[in-house]
Amino acid sequence: MEKDVAVIGVGQTYFVRGYEGSIRELAFEAFREAVQDAGITSKDIDASVFCSAPEYDKQRSPAGVLAEYLGLIPQPTFYIETVCSSSSSGVKVAYSMIKAGLHDMVVVLGFQKMSEITSAESQERMGRGADIQWEAPFGTMMPAYYAMYAQAYMAKNGLTHDDMRDVRLKSASYGTVNERAVYRKGVKAEDFDPKNPDAKMAGAVAWPIRVGDACANADGASCIILANKEKAKAFSKKPIWIMGIGAASEAVNMAARPDFSKGLSVGYKAADQAYKMAGITAKDVKVAEVHDCFTIAELMAYEGLGFAPMGEGKQLIREKATYKEGRIPVNVDGGLLSKGHPIGATGGSQIRTIVLQLRGEAGPMQVPGDPDIGLVHNVGGVGLYGNVTIFGR
């Protein structure tokens, strides 16, 4: 494929449980790092795309507020929301605008300050991500939805609680070396033992999902700067090119979905598009970031992305094939399970990780062997939206 649009700058805040500043200041931290990384100023940027889940924001129409604060007016600004996949959707929009010739350089900034509301309010808003007429009134929550997928998957494919636990053990091993992660403590197998009174990870949330199987809310921002071929070559010594983009959606109501044991359809449908556009297969991917809001989500993503046959994703974690030294390293920055999940910022954080990996700048998280192709899998809601983006040097 032709290399027309590249990432030339990336930035991310520390992900934290309670950010003390405003969303302006949160956005600025990620933006400052990205423009310094790209070697540009705000005057070089033609348009901006801001991404978040608005039900958590006290500020209405945040794009205009943030664009003004970051010095991005009078250039046009846009606001994108696909829940947890908002900032990867923003990258697709920015890519499209550059490909269309409308703009030469676009900034995509995802943010979320989830601590502005209580945990109870946050759960209620997550529930309203389902159909408010037919499902949300019955008290549905994100853990319960993923628990249904886990139950179906376990019944059909022989997945065990230990397999899910081992996903978290991998995540935690990399979270300890990611200074931007909210959860940097090591996790041991005994932390999941229900017979151990000190096993904080073992408590049931929505069976078979336990405390250790779920990611945590966080505050944070991420920033990605994209440019056309001419600008990329002029400004960047290490442009990372977008090779393929895929996106899909699914029925919001669970009753309309045919087979829970096959995972989230948006992942494999978006992956098919991205692979075709990039002209590669899953075997060509050297490092990946997948949406692991729950341990079962990572296991299902292995199969949806073609890293393992349907029903055999568990073998990858059993064989440690998704560790940094394995055949297909996945979430070696700790993933959502360790980094935390500031909804609007998550996709951009995943992209930042892959960009750093392909540049060889990921520090203690760097995958050996000089990876040249990376993949980002970002899901919104319970598989309501899905984006897969493939990057190359």
N, C-alpha and C positions, 0 to 999 in steps of 0.2 A: 504494500500500500504506500501511497505517497505521504511523505512527512510534511504536513501542512500546518499543524498546530502543536505547540510545545508548551510544557510547563517550564517557566524560567525562574520562578520564585515560590518558596513555601514557607509557612510560618505556623506556629501553634503556641498557645499559652500552656502553662501547667494546667492540668485538669485537677480541680479541687472540689471539696464538698461544699464550701461556702465562700464564694468570692466576695470581697468586701467592697469593691468598687461598683461603678455603674456598667451597663452594657456598652456604653461608649468606650470606657477605659478597657474593658475586656476585649472588645473588637480591636482597639488600637494596638494592644500588645501583640496580637497575631499579625496584624497588618504591618506594623513596624518591622517585625522580623522578616516578613516576606519581601517587602520592598528593598530592604538591605540585602537580602539574599539575591534578589534580581539585579541589584545595582541601578535602581530607577528611583524616580520620585512620583508623587501622586499626579503631577502634570503629564507624565507619560501615559497615563491610563485613560483609555477612551470611554469605558463604561464599567459599571460595577453591578454585581449580583449578590444580594444578601439572602441568607438562608437560615430559617429556624422553624420551629413548630410554634405557631403564634399563640396557642392556648396557654403557654408558659410565660409569655412576654407581657409585662404590664404596659409597655410602650406599644401603642398602636402604630401601624405603618413604620416599622423600625428602619426600613431601607433609607428613607429620606433623612432621618435623624442621623444615622451612621455615616451616610455619604457626606453630609455636611461636616460632621466632626472630623472625618478623615481627609477632607480637602478634595473630595471627588465631585463637586458640583462646579459648573452647570452640566457636566457630562451626564448622560442618562443613567438611571439606576433602576434595578428591577428587584422584585421580591419573589422568592421561590419557596414553596413548601410541599414536601412529600414526606412529612413526619421524619422518621429517623434517617431517611435517605436524601434529605433536603440538599445537602451540600454537594453530593455526587450528581444530583439532578441539576444543580446550579452549574456544575462543570460541563454537563452536556449542553445546557443552554448557551453558555459562554463559547464553547467549541462551535456550536452551530452559528452563532453570530459572527465569529471570526471566519469560518468557512464561507459564509455568505458574502463576505467582504464588507459587512456593515461596520466592523471595528477591527483595529489592529492588535489591541492589547486590552484584556478584560481581567478584572480582579473578581474572584469568588470568595466571599467571606461567610463562613458558617459560625453561628454562635448559639449559646443557650445558657441562661442563668436560671437553672432550675430551683435554686435555693430561694428564689423570690416568693415561692409558695410552699406550703407545708407538704409533707409526704402524703398525707391523706388527700389533699387537693390534687397532688400530682397523680396519684392512683386513679382518682375520679376522672381526670382529664385523659389518662391513658385508656380508661374504659370507654370514653366517648370517641376513641379512635375507631371503635366498632360501630355498627349501624345503631343509631340512637332510637330507632323505632322497634327493631326486632331482636337486638342482642344486648346492648348496653344496659337497658333497664333491669336485666336479670343479674347484674353484678359481675359481668365478665371483666377480667383483668388480664394483662399481658402474661403473667406466669401461668394462668389457667389455660390460655390458648396454646402456649408452647407445651404445656403438660399434655394436652390432647394429642399433639403431634408426637411427643415422646412416648406416650402409651401405645399409640398405633405402630410406631417404628419398632419399639421393643418387642411387641407381640409378634411382629412379622419377621424381624431381621436378627433376633438373638442378641440385641444390644443389652448390656448390663449396666447397673449403677456404677460399677468400677470403671467402665469405659468412659462414662460421663465425668466421673471424678478425675480420670486421667487427663481429660481436656483441660480441666481447671489447674491441675498440677503443672502442665506445660505452660499455660498462661502465666501462672504465678512465677515460674522460674524466670520468665523474661520480664515480667512486671518489676521484679526486684532491681533490674538494671536499666529500666526506663525512667529517667528522672522526671518525665512529664506525667507519669501515671499517678492516679489517685490512690491505688492500692499497691503498695510496694513490699508487702510482707510475703515471705515464703509460705507455702502451703504444703502440708504433709498428708499422706494417706490416712493417718489416724485422726486427722481433723474432720474426716467424714464418717468416723466410726460412731454409730448411734449408742454403742455401749460405753463410749468415753464421755464422761460428764463435762469435759472441757472441749468437746468437739463442736466448735462454733459453726462449722460448715454443714453439719448433719441435719439441722432442723428442717422439717418439711415446710415448703411454701405452698405448692400445689402438686401433689404427688404425680409423677416421681421427681419433680423439680424440688431440689433442696436449696438452702441458703447459698451453698457454695457453687450451685449451678447457675446462679443469676448474677448479672452485672449490676453495678450500682449507678444511681443518678450522680451527675457531676455538673459543675459549671466549667465552661471553657469556650475557646474560639479557635478556629483554624482558618488559614488563608492560602489560597492558591492563585498564582498569577499566570495567565495563559497569553501567548502571543503568536502571531502568524510567523511564517517561515523567515521572512526578512528581518523582523524585529528580534526573533529568537536568536538568529545567528549574529545579529549586531550586538545584543546585550549579554548573551549567555555563553560561557565556555563549555557548559555541560547541559544543553537543553535535553529534556526528556519528552519524547514525542508520544502523542496519543495515537495509538495504532488501531484501536477498535473500541466502539461504544455500543452497548446493548441495553435496552430498557423494556420492562414489561409490567403489567398490572394483573391483578386477580380479583375475583369476586370478594366483596367485603364480608359477606355472610358465610360462616363456616359451613352451613348446610348446602351451599352451592359448590363446595369443593369435593372432587371425586374420591381422592385417595390420600389420606393423611400420611400413610407409611412411605410415600414417595417424596416427602419433603415439600419445600416451598417452590411452586412451579415458576415463580418469577425469576428465581435464580438460574434455573437451567434454560429457560427461554431467553433471558437476557444474555446468558453466556453463549448460546448458539449464535446470536447476532454478532456479539463482539468477536468471537473466534473467526467467523466468516469474514467480517470486515477487516480483521487484522491479517487474515491469511495464515493462521496458525492453528494448532490443536492444543489441548490441555497439556500434552507432553512437552510442549515448548516453554511452558511457564516455569520460571526458576524460583519465584517467590510470590506469595499471595497474602493479601489481607482479606479475611472474610468476616461477615457480620455475626459475631458470637455473643449476642445479647444473652443467650442461654447456652449451656454446653451442648444441648441437643442441636442447636442451630448450626454450630460449627460442624458437627458430624454430618448433618444433612447437606451442608454446603459442599463438603468433600465430593459427594456423589453428584450433586446438581452441577458442579463445575467440571465434572469428568475426571477428577483426580482418582476416583475409585468407581468400580461398577456399582449399580444400585444395590443397596443392602450390604455392601462391603466396606463402607466408610470406617467402621469400627476397626478394621485391620490396620488402617493407617496410624491410628493412635496407639494400637497395641504394639506395632512394630517401630514406633517412634519415627515414622517416615515424615511427619510434619514438624519435627524439631529442626533447629537451625542447620544441623549437619545431615538432615535426612533428604529423601528423594524430592519432596515438595514442601519446603518450609512454609508454614502458615502461622500468621499472627505472632511473629517473633518480637513484636513490641509489647506483648502482653494482651493484645486484643481488647475488646470492650470489657471483658471480664476483669482485667487488671487496670486498664487505663481509666475506666469509667465511661459513661455514655451521656455526654452533653448533646442532646439529640441533634440539633442543627449543625454541630461542629464535627460530628463523628465521621462522616464520609470524607471530609477534607483532611482529618487527621490520618485516616487510612491512606489517602493519596500521598500525603507528606511522607509517610513511612516508606512507601514504595519508591517515591522519587529519591529519597536519601539512599535506599538500597541500591538503586540502579546507578547512582553517582559514586557508590562506594564510600558514603559518608555517614553510615548508620552507627558508627562507634561499636560499643559492646554488643549491639544487636545485629551487626553486619553478617549477612549470609556469606559463607566462603564460596569461592569459585567464580567471582566476578559476574554476578547475575546480570543478564541483559534484557530480560522480559519479565515484567511484573503485572499482577492482576489485582484489582480491587472489586470486591463483591459487597454491596451495601444495600440493605433491605429496609423498607419503611413499613411500620405497623407489623402485623402478623402476616408478612408476605403479601401485603396489599400492593406495594410498589417494590420494584427491584431494579438495580443498576449494576452492570458489570463493565468495567473500564480496563483496557489493556494498555500498558505503557512500555515503551522501548527506548533504548539509547539511540 
